[in-house]
Amino acid sequence: MIHWLELTRIQWATIDRFATLNQSLRRLAMIAPDWPQNEAHWRWLDNMLRHGQEAFGLSVEHQQYLAERAAQYHPALETHPVIQKFLTQASQGNSSLASHLDQLTDAEWKIIVSELEEQA
């Protein structure tokens, strides 16, 4: 037994998210090939996955959808009222975040991104 290797709860949670993070990185390489694949962005994605769980109690699948769409469209995606409504419904188990996000049209995404950029 290794006595010097004691990880914190946060470190264990990060290790537990490793497979999820890798899966999201592979998907992002396909859906958003211009999204930078570097350590800073990997950390950001990991933080978004954790944020989806901690702030909204999302399932792993919904954490991934939120983080991947935020990487694809806008890093502050969860602050938009439409997305907040979807997150509330998903966190209450009333609907699927993934299906809501998948149903948004390109025009709707452009409006959401535009409104988020105006807020910045």
N, C-alpha and C positions, 0 to 999 in steps of 0.2 A: 504494500500500500504506500502511495506517495503522500506524505504528510504536508509537503510544501505547496502542493497544488490544490488550493482551496479557492473555488470560484464563488463569486457573489450570485445572488438570484438574478440580477440583470445580465451578468455574463452567461449564465446558463440559458436564459431566455434568448439571448443572441445566438447561442449555439443551436438551440432548438429551431430557430428561424432560418438556419443556414440552408437547408434544402429548399425551403420556400423562396428564399432570396435568389438562389441559383435558378430555380424554375422561372421566376419573374425576369431575371436577367436574360435568360434564353428567349423568352417571349418578346421582351423589349428589343432585342437584336433583330427580331422579325418585324414587329409592328412599328417600331420607331428607330430605324437603323442609324439615324443621325444623333440619337441620344448618346452622349459620351460614355464609354465603358472605361471608367477609371475609379480609383479608390474613393475619391470625394463623392462621386455619384453613387457608388455602391453603398457607402455609409448613409447617404441621403435616403436611398431606397429602403435600407434596413430601418432607418428611423421612421419612415412613412409606414412601413409594415407594423412597427411597434405602436405608432400613433393610432392606426386604425383599430388595433386591439384595445389599447388603453383608453382612448377617448370615446370610442363608440361601441366597444365590445363586439367588434365584427369577427366573423368566422375567418379562418385562414383564406378561404377563397375570396371573400369580400375584401379582406385586407389587401390581397394581391390586386384585385380589380381597382381599388382606390389608388394604390401606389403606382400601378402601371399607367393608369389614365392620367394621374398627376404628372408623371414623368413625360408622358406623351403630349399632354395639352398645356398644363400650367401647374407649377409647384404648389400653389395655394388653392388648388381645386376645391378642397373641402370647405372653403370659406364662402363659396357661391351659394345663394339661397336655394337654387334648384337642387344642387348636390346635397346641401344640408337636409333638405326635405327627404331625399332618397336615403341618406344615411340614417335619419331618424326612423324611417319606416323599416329599414333593414335591421337596425339595432333592436327594434321592438319585435322583430320576427314577422312583420306584416307583409314583407315583400323581399324580393331579391335585388340587391344593389347591382349585381352583374346584369340582370335583365333590364333594369332601368337605364344603365349606362350604355348597354348595347343598342337600346332603342332610340337613343339620341341620334339625330341626323347630322350630317356634316354642317349644315346651316346652323343648327342649334348649338353645336360645339363651337362654331365661330363666334356666335353671340356670347356664349359663356366666357370664352377666352377673352374676347374684347372687353366685356364688363369687368373681368378680373384685372386686366391690364390698366383699365381706367382707375381702379381702386388703388393701384400701386403708386 
